[in-house]
Amino acid sequence: MRRPNSLVLSPEQLKCLASPLRSQILEAGLRLGVFSVNELGRSLGKSPKALYPHVRQLVEVGVLVVDSERMAGKRLETLYAPASTRFSVDRTDRSPEFREAVAAGTRLMLRLVGREYAAHNKNGDSSLEATIRLNLRLSPGQIHQLRQKLMEIGDWASSLEEEGGEVDVNLTAFLIPKD
């Protein structure tokens, strides 16, 4: 099944992804491509039974799609896939609903980054990590340029990913103009 290369997320989809588990399901789905809930469970180290309701919600809002079905022993197994290979948000939408959905997603990302960083600090290789926080004074044009560069870094980093890579890496960047 052919899927679009990019999907602009609606406020409803963003709210759905504000759940840490649903966000992890999407991330795993992007890594796996086409997957069953059993395969997803193995990938996440979670019970497939606990994942089904979340997968259904992601399908209902259009973040995941039903790709196909196959026989698994004597039963029919549904295969799912991300609705797109890349997700973005419509930055021109200024509605309160959209702004709250983006805020909820941002809070989620910060919680996940905190958890991942704490887990890595317990037994990870600190020579592989990098932390940067900059406070800058930029013009709107420079902010646009910086945003474009961050997107290019994301594209470049994604192009480096290879099957069988040794280290899972999360790259999170926030560009937040101060009021």
Rosetta constraint file for C-alpha pairs under 8 A:
AtomPair CA 1 CA 67 HARMONIC 6.43 0.50
AtomPair CA 3 CA 83 HARMONIC 6.07 0.50
AtomPair CA 3 CA 84 HARMONIC 5.48 0.50
AtomPair CA 3 CA 85 HARMONIC 7.65 0.50
AtomPair CA 4 CA 83 HARMONIC 7.25 0.50
AtomPair CA 4 CA 84 HARMONIC 5.20 0.50
AtomPair CA 4 CA 85 HARMONIC 7.16 0.50
AtomPair CA 5 CA 84 HARMONIC 5.45 0.50
AtomPair CA 5 CA 85 HARMONIC 5.21 0.50
AtomPair CA 5 CA 86 HARMONIC 5.94 0.50
AtomPair CA 6 CA 84 HARMONIC 5.62 0.50
AtomPair CA 6 CA 85 HARMONIC 6.23 0.50
AtomPair CA 6 CA 86 HARMONIC 4.68 0.50
AtomPair CA 6 CA 87 HARMONIC 5.58 0.50
AtomPair CA 6 CA 88 HARMONIC 7.20 0.50
AtomPair CA 7 CA 83 HARMONIC 7.58 0.50
AtomPair CA 7 CA 84 HARMONIC 5.92 0.50
AtomPair CA 7 CA 86 HARMONIC 6.36 0.50
AtomPair CA 7 CA 87 HARMONIC 4.91 0.50
AtomPair CA 7 CA 88 HARMONIC 6.24 0.50
AtomPair CA 8 CA 87 HARMONIC 5.91 0.50
AtomPair CA 8 CA 88 HARMONIC 4.83 0.50
AtomPair CA 8 CA 89 HARMONIC 5.07 0.50
AtomPair CA 8 CA 90 HARMONIC 6.26 0.50
AtomPair CA 9 CA 13 HARMONIC 5.74 0.50
AtomPair CA 9 CA 14 HARMONIC 6.25 0.50
AtomPair CA 9 CA 87 HARMONIC 6.58 0.50
AtomPair CA 9 CA 88 HARMONIC 5.96 0.50
AtomPair CA 9 CA 89 HARMONIC 5.21 0.50
AtomPair CA 9 CA 90 HARMONIC 7.27 0.50
AtomPair CA 10 CA 14 HARMONIC 6.20 0.50
AtomPair CA 10 CA 89 HARMONIC 7.28 0.50
AtomPair CA 10 CA 90 HARMONIC 7.95 0.50
AtomPair CA 10 CA 98 HARMONIC 7.63 0.50
AtomPair CA 11 CA 15 HARMONIC 6.11 0.50
AtomPair CA 11 CA 97 HARMONIC 6.44 0.50
AtomPair CA 11 CA 98 HARMONIC 4.97 0.50
AtomPair CA 11 CA 101 HARMONIC 5.52 0.50
AtomPair CA 11 CA 102 HARMONIC 7.69 0.50
AtomPair CA 12 CA 16 HARMONIC 6.28 0.50
AtomPair CA 12 CA 61 HARMONIC 7.00 0.50
AtomPair CA 12 CA 101 HARMONIC 7.62 0.50
AtomPair CA 13 CA 17 HARMONIC 6.26 0.50
AtomPair CA 13 CA 58 HARMONIC 7.88 0.50
AtomPair CA 13 CA 61 HARMONIC 5.73 0.50
AtomPair CA 13 CA 62 HARMONIC 7.40 0.50
AtomPair CA 13 CA 63 HARMONIC 6.85 0.50
AtomPair CA 14 CA 18 HARMONIC 6.30 0.50
AtomPair CA 14 CA 101 HARMONIC 5.58 0.50
AtomPair CA 14 CA 102 HARMONIC 6.75 0.50
AtomPair CA 14 CA 105 HARMONIC 6.52 0.50
AtomPair CA 15 CA 19 HARMONIC 7.75 0.50
AtomPair CA 15 CA 101 HARMONIC 5.23 0.50
AtomPair CA 15 CA 102 HARMONIC 7.98 0.50
AtomPair CA 15 CA 104 HARMONIC 6.94 0.50
AtomPair CA 15 CA 105 HARMONIC 7.08 0.50
AtomPair CA 16 CA 22 HARMONIC 7.23 0.50
AtomPair CA 16 CA 57 HARMONIC 7.46 0.50
AtomPair CA 16 CA 58 HARMONIC 7.04 0.50
AtomPair CA 16 CA 61 HARMONIC 7.63 0.50
AtomPair CA 17 CA 22 HARMONIC 5.59 0.50
AtomPair CA 17 CA 23 HARMONIC 5.13 0.50
AtomPair CA 17 CA 58 HARMONIC 8.00 0.50
AtomPair CA 17 CA 105 HARMONIC 6.93 0.50
AtomPair CA 18 CA 22 HARMONIC 7.46 0.50
AtomPair CA 18 CA 23 HARMONIC 6.81 0.50
AtomPair CA 18 CA 101 HARMONIC 7.83 0.50
AtomPair CA 18 CA 104 HARMONIC 5.82 0.50
AtomPair CA 18 CA 105 HARMONIC 4.82 0.50
AtomPair CA 18 CA 108 HARMONIC 5.75 0.50
AtomPair CA 19 CA 23 HARMONIC 6.08 0.50
AtomPair CA 19 CA 108 HARMONIC 7.11 0.50
AtomPair CA 20 CA 24 HARMONIC 6.15 0.50
AtomPair CA 20 CA 108 HARMONIC 6.50 0.50
AtomPair CA 20 CA 112 HARMONIC 7.24 0.50
AtomPair CA 21 CA 25 HARMONIC 6.11 0.50
AtomPair CA 21 CA 54 HARMONIC 7.73 0.50
AtomPair CA 22 CA 26 HARMONIC 6.30 0.50
AtomPair CA 22 CA 54 HARMONIC 6.04 0.50
AtomPair CA 22 CA 55 HARMONIC 7.45 0.50
AtomPair CA 22 CA 58 HARMONIC 7.35 0.50
AtomPair CA 23 CA 27 HARMONIC 6.31 0.50
AtomPair CA 24 CA 28 HARMONIC 6.05 0.50
AtomPair CA 24 CA 44 HARMONIC 7.95 0.50
AtomPair CA 25 CA 29 HARMONIC 5.96 0.50
AtomPair CA 25 CA 40 HARMONIC 7.45 0.50
AtomPair CA 25 CA 44 HARMONIC 7.87 0.50
AtomPair CA 25 CA 55 HARMONIC 7.53 0.50
AtomPair CA 26 CA 30 HARMONIC 6.14 0.50
AtomPair CA 26 CA 63 HARMONIC 7.85 0.50
AtomPair CA 26 CA 64 HARMONIC 7.66 0.50
AtomPair CA 26 CA 82 HARMONIC 6.82 0.50
AtomPair CA 27 CA 31 HARMONIC 6.47 0.50
AtomPair CA 28 CA 32 HARMONIC 6.03 0.50
AtomPair CA 28 CA 40 HARMONIC 7.06 0.50
AtomPair CA 28 CA 43 HARMONIC 7.09 0.50
AtomPair CA 28 CA 44 HARMONIC 7.36 0.50
AtomPair CA 29 CA 33 HARMONIC 5.60 0.50
AtomPair CA 29 CA 34 HARMONIC 7.09 0.50
AtomPair CA 29 CA 35 HARMONIC 7.02 0.50
AtomPair CA 29 CA 40 HARMONIC 7.44 0.50
AtomPair CA 29 CA 81 HARMONIC 6.25 0.50
AtomPair CA 29 CA 82 HARMONIC 5.99 0.50
AtomPair CA 30 CA 81 HARMONIC 7.70 0.50
AtomPair CA 30 CA 82 HARMONIC 6.22 0.50
AtomPair CA 30 CA 85 HARMONIC 6.79 0.50
AtomPair CA 33 CA 81 HARMONIC 5.73 0.50
AtomPair CA 33 CA 82 HARMONIC 7.03 0.50
AtomPair CA 34 CA 67 HARMONIC 7.09 0.50
AtomPair CA 34 CA 79 HARMONIC 6.26 0.50
AtomPair CA 34 CA 80 HARMONIC 5.54 0.50
AtomPair CA 34 CA 81 HARMONIC 4.64 0.50
AtomPair CA 34 CA 82 HARMONIC 7.78 0.50
AtomPair CA 35 CA 39 HARMONIC 5.98 0.50
AtomPair CA 35 CA 40 HARMONIC 6.45 0.50
AtomPair CA 35 CA 79 HARMONIC 5.19 0.50
AtomPair CA 35 CA 80 HARMONIC 5.34 0.50
AtomPair CA 35 CA 81 HARMONIC 6.41 0.50
AtomPair CA 36 CA 40 HARMONIC 6.16 0.50
AtomPair CA 36 CA 77 HARMONIC 6.94 0.50
AtomPair CA 36 CA 78 HARMONIC 6.08 0.50
AtomPair CA 36 CA 79 HARMONIC 4.62 0.50
AtomPair CA 36 CA 80 HARMONIC 6.12 0.50
AtomPair CA 37 CA 41 HARMONIC 6.01 0.50
AtomPair CA 37 CA 48 HARMONIC 5.64 0.50
AtomPair CA 37 CA 51 HARMONIC 7.00 0.50
AtomPair CA 37 CA 52 HARMONIC 6.83 0.50
AtomPair CA 37 CA 55 HARMONIC 7.89 0.50
AtomPair CA 37 CA 78 HARMONIC 7.88 0.50
AtomPair CA 37 CA 79 HARMONIC 7.55 0.50
AtomPair CA 37 CA 80 HARMONIC 7.91 0.50
AtomPair CA 38 CA 42 HARMONIC 6.39 0.50
AtomPair CA 38 CA 48 HARMONIC 5.37 0.50
AtomPair CA 39 CA 43 HARMONIC 6.20 0.50
AtomPair CA 40 CA 44 HARMONIC 6.16 0.50
AtomPair CA 40 CA 48 HARMONIC 7.30 0.50
AtomPair CA 41 CA 45 HARMONIC 5.59 0.50
AtomPair CA 41 CA 46 HARMONIC 4.77 0.50
AtomPair CA 41 CA 47 HARMONIC 5.50 0.50
AtomPair CA 41 CA 48 HARMONIC 4.92 0.50
AtomPair CA 41 CA 51 HARMONIC 7.14 0.50
AtomPair CA 42 CA 46 HARMONIC 6.61 0.50
AtomPair CA 42 CA 47 HARMONIC 7.93 0.50
AtomPair CA 46 CA 50 HARMONIC 7.20 0.50
AtomPair CA 46 CA 51 HARMONIC 7.46 0.50
AtomPair CA 47 CA 51 HARMONIC 6.65 0.50
AtomPair CA 48 CA 52 HARMONIC 6.31 0.50
AtomPair CA 50 CA 54 HARMONIC 7.85 0.50
AtomPair CA 51 CA 55 HARMONIC 6.13 0.50
AtomPair CA 52 CA 56 HARMONIC 6.11 0.50
AtomPair CA 53 CA 57 HARMONIC 6.28 0.50
AtomPair CA 54 CA 58 HARMONIC 6.26 0.50
AtomPair CA 55 CA 59 HARMONIC 6.23 0.50
AtomPair CA 55 CA 64 HARMONIC 7.49 0.50
AtomPair CA 56 CA 60 HARMONIC 6.09 0.50
AtomPair CA 57 CA 61 HARMONIC 6.38 0.50
AtomPair CA 58 CA 62 HARMONIC 6.18 0.50
AtomPair CA 58 CA 63 HARMONIC 5.23 0.50
AtomPair CA 58 CA 64 HARMONIC 5.39 0.50
AtomPair CA 59 CA 63 HARMONIC 5.90 0.50
AtomPair CA 59 CA 64 HARMONIC 4.61 0.50
AtomPair CA 59 CA 65 HARMONIC 5.42 0.50
AtomPair CA 59 CA 66 HARMONIC 7.32 0.50
AtomPair CA 62 CA 83 HARMONIC 6.61 0.50
AtomPair CA 63 CA 82 HARMONIC 6.10 0.50
AtomPair CA 63 CA 83 HARMONIC 5.24 0.50
AtomPair CA 63 CA 84 HARMONIC 7.72 0.50
AtomPair CA 64 CA 80 HARMONIC 6.57 0.50
AtomPair CA 64 CA 81 HARMONIC 5.56 0.50
AtomPair CA 64 CA 82 HARMONIC 4.39 0.50
AtomPair CA 64 CA 83 HARMONIC 4.87 0.50
AtomPair CA 65 CA 80 HARMONIC 5.62 0.50
AtomPair CA 65 CA 81 HARMONIC 5.49 0.50
AtomPair CA 65 CA 82 HARMONIC 6.15 0.50
AtomPair CA 65 CA 83 HARMONIC 5.50 0.50
AtomPair CA 66 CA 78 HARMONIC 7.04 0.50
AtomPair CA 66 CA 79 HARMONIC 6.04 0.50
AtomPair CA 66 CA 80 HARMONIC 4.57 0.50
AtomPair CA 66 CA 81 HARMONIC 6.52 0.50
AtomPair CA 67 CA 78 HARMONIC 7.70 0.50
AtomPair CA 67 CA 79 HARMONIC 5.44 0.50
AtomPair CA 67 CA 80 HARMONIC 4.98 0.50
AtomPair CA 67 CA 81 HARMONIC 5.93 0.50
AtomPair CA 68 CA 78 HARMONIC 6.14 0.50
AtomPair CA 68 CA 79 HARMONIC 5.18 0.50
AtomPair CA 68 CA 80 HARMONIC 7.09 0.50
AtomPair CA 69 CA 76 HARMONIC 6.48 0.50
AtomPair CA 69 CA 77 HARMONIC 5.46 0.50
AtomPair CA 69 CA 78 HARMONIC 4.49 0.50
AtomPair CA 69 CA 79 HARMONIC 5.53 0.50
AtomPair CA 70 CA 76 HARMONIC 5.65 0.50
AtomPair CA 70 CA 77 HARMONIC 5.30 0.50
AtomPair CA 70 CA 78 HARMONIC 6.66 0.50
AtomPair CA 70 CA 79 HARMONIC 7.48 0.50
AtomPair CA 71 CA 75 HARMONIC 5.68 0.50
AtomPair CA 71 CA 76 HARMONIC 4.63 0.50
AtomPair CA 71 CA 77 HARMONIC 5.87 0.50
AtomPair CA 72 CA 76 HARMONIC 6.00 0.50
AtomPair CA 72 CA 77 HARMONIC 5.94 0.50
AtomPair CA 93 CA 98 HARMONIC 6.57 0.50
AtomPair CA 94 CA 98 HARMONIC 6.56 0.50
AtomPair CA 94 CA 99 HARMONIC 6.44 0.50
AtomPair CA 95 CA 99 HARMONIC 6.24 0.50
AtomPair CA 96 CA 100 HARMONIC 6.07 0.50
AtomPair CA 97 CA 101 HARMONIC 6.19 0.50
AtomPair CA 98 CA 102 HARMONIC 6.18 0.50
AtomPair CA 99 CA 103 HARMONIC 6.13 0.50
AtomPair CA 100 CA 104 HARMONIC 6.10 0.50
AtomPair CA 101 CA 105 HARMONIC 6.20 0.50
AtomPair CA 102 CA 106 HARMONIC 6.07 0.50
AtomPair CA 103 CA 107 HARMONIC 6.18 0.50
AtomPair CA 104 CA 108 HARMONIC 6.24 0.50
AtomPair CA 105 CA 109 HARMONIC 6.23 0.50
AtomPair CA 106 CA 110 HARMONIC 6.24 0.50
AtomPair CA 107 CA 111 HARMONIC 6.25 0.50
AtomPair CA 108 CA 112 HARMONIC 6.17 0.50
AtomPair CA 109 CA 113 HARMONIC 6.03 0.50
AtomPair CA 110 CA 114 HARMONIC 6.12 0.50
AtomPair CA 111 CA 115 HARMONIC 6.23 0.50
AtomPair CA 112 CA 116 HARMONIC 6.02 0.50
AtomPair CA 113 CA 117 HARMONIC 5.92 0.50
AtomPair CA 113 CA 172 HARMONIC 7.64 0.50
AtomPair CA 114 CA 118 HARMONIC 6.09 0.50
AtomPair CA 115 CA 119 HARMONIC 6.13 0.50
AtomPair CA 116 CA 120 HARMONIC 6.05 0.50
AtomPair CA 117 CA 121 HARMONIC 6.05 0.50
AtomPair CA 118 CA 122 HARMONIC 6.53 0.50
AtomPair CA 119 CA 123 HARMONIC 7.28 0.50
AtomPair CA 119 CA 124 HARMONIC 7.73 0.50
AtomPair CA 120 CA 124 HARMONIC 4.54 0.50
AtomPair CA 120 CA 125 HARMONIC 7.64 0.50
AtomPair CA 121 CA 125 HARMONIC 7.97 0.50
AtomPair CA 121 CA 126 HARMONIC 7.40 0.50
AtomPair CA 125 CA 129 HARMONIC 7.53 0.50
AtomPair CA 138 CA 142 HARMONIC 5.71 0.50
AtomPair CA 138 CA 143 HARMONIC 6.15 0.50
AtomPair CA 139 CA 143 HARMONIC 6.22 0.50
AtomPair CA 140 CA 144 HARMONIC 6.25 0.50
AtomPair CA 141 CA 145 HARMONIC 6.29 0.50
AtomPair CA 142 CA 146 HARMONIC 6.07 0.50
AtomPair CA 143 CA 147 HARMONIC 6.12 0.50
AtomPair CA 144 CA 148 HARMONIC 6.25 0.50
AtomPair CA 145 CA 149 HARMONIC 6.23 0.50
AtomPair CA 146 CA 150 HARMONIC 6.18 0.50
AtomPair CA 147 CA 151 HARMONIC 6.29 0.50
AtomPair CA 147 CA 175 HARMONIC 7.23 0.50
AtomPair CA 148 CA 152 HARMONIC 6.21 0.50
AtomPair CA 149 CA 153 HARMONIC 6.15 0.50
AtomPair CA 150 CA 154 HARMONIC 6.24 0.50
AtomPair CA 150 CA 173 HARMONIC 7.74 0.50
AtomPair CA 151 CA 155 HARMONIC 6.25 0.50
AtomPair CA 152 CA 156 HARMONIC 6.02 0.50
AtomPair CA 153 CA 157 HARMONIC 5.91 0.50
AtomPair CA 154 CA 158 HARMONIC 6.05 0.50
AtomPair CA 155 CA 159 HARMONIC 6.24 0.50
AtomPair CA 156 CA 160 HARMONIC 6.63 0.50
AtomPair CA 157 CA 161 HARMONIC 6.96 0.50
AtomPair CA 161 CA 165 HARMONIC 7.10 0.50
